[in-house]
Amino acid sequence: MFGLGLWELVVLLVIVLLIFGASRLPEIGSGLGKGIANFRQAAKEAKGIEAAPEKNKDQNASEKDSKTV
């Protein structure tokens, strides 16, 4: 996981604990988990969306000509 070993993760957790305090850690973890879940859901929805095919230039030109007449 990003090349982090056990000791690096422990040091990172201690730093986060010192900065935010023990009472805010569950709140931070919950927010992070919800953010990851929302990102995954949005990525799944984006795969299902199909782009509408664009019209050919010839069709666009003929439509413009018919509108101007």
Phi and psi in degrees as a GROMACS rama.xvg file:
@    title "Ramachandran Plot"
@    xaxis  label "Phi"
@    yaxis  label "Psi"
@TYPE xy
59.7191  19.945  PHE-2
72.4397  19.151  GLY-3
-93.483  132.186  LEU-4
-92.4866  -174.99  GLY-5
-62.6239  -45.0235  LEU-6
-68.5423  -34.5681  TRP-7
-65.0369  -40.4258  GLU-8
-65.5218  -38.0174  LEU-9
-64.9171  -44.6385  VAL-10
-63.1875  -41.9344  VAL-11
-62.8891  -42.4758  LEU-12
-63.7771  -40.7336  LEU-13
-64.5795  -40.7802  VAL-14
-64.6792  -44.7945  ILE-15
-62.6601  -40.1771  VAL-16
-62.3076  -41.2831  LEU-17
-68.4685  -37.2414  LEU-18
-74.5823  -48.5128  ILE-19
-98.1558  -22.6087  PHE-20
87.6432  159.243  GLY-21
-70.4975  -28.053  ALA-22
-72.751  -24.4467  SER-23
-93.2234  -11.9711  ARG-24
-60.7229  -45.1016  LEU-25
-61.763  -37.1407  PRO-26
-65.4514  -41.9596  GLU-27
-66.2348  -43.4578  ILE-28
-63.6015  -40.1451  GLY-29
-65.0173  -43.8604  SER-30
-64.2447  -39.9922  GLY-31
-65.6784  -41.6964  LEU-32
-64.1176  -42.1223  GLY-33
-65.4688  -37.6869  LYS-34
-64.3934  -42.2257  GLY-35
-66.1162  -40.9575  ILE-36
-63.435  -42.5235  ALA-37
-64.4782  -38.7148  ASN-38
-64.1898  -43.8082  PHE-39
-63.7859  -41.3071  ARG-40
-64.7145  -42.3453  GLN-41
-65.2713  -35.9189  ALA-42
-66.979  -38.2781  ALA-43
-66.6886  -41.0662  LYS-44
-66.9462  -35.6571  GLU-45
-66.491  -31.5998  ALA-46
-68.1172  -30.591  LYS-47
-82.2315  -12.6215  GLY-48
-83.2639  128.976  ILE-49
-108.565  138.187  GLU-50
-77.7021  142.256  ALA-51
-71.7161  137.451  ALA-52
-66.8203  139.84  PRO-53
-80.527  151.278  GLU-54
-77.0185  154.603  LYS-55
-69.4937  156.843  ASN-56
-63.6445  -34.0774  LYS-57
-64.5423  -39.7124  ASP-58
-67.8283  -39.4794  GLN-59
-64.6194  -41.2602  ASN-60
-66.148  -41.0944  ALA-61
-68.4852  -34.1124  SER-62
-66.6459  -39.9002  GLU-63
-65.1672  -40.498  LYS-64
-64.4499  -41.275  ASP-65
-69.773  -29.045  SER-66
-75.8557  -30.543  LYS-67
-79.5061  -18.885  THR-68
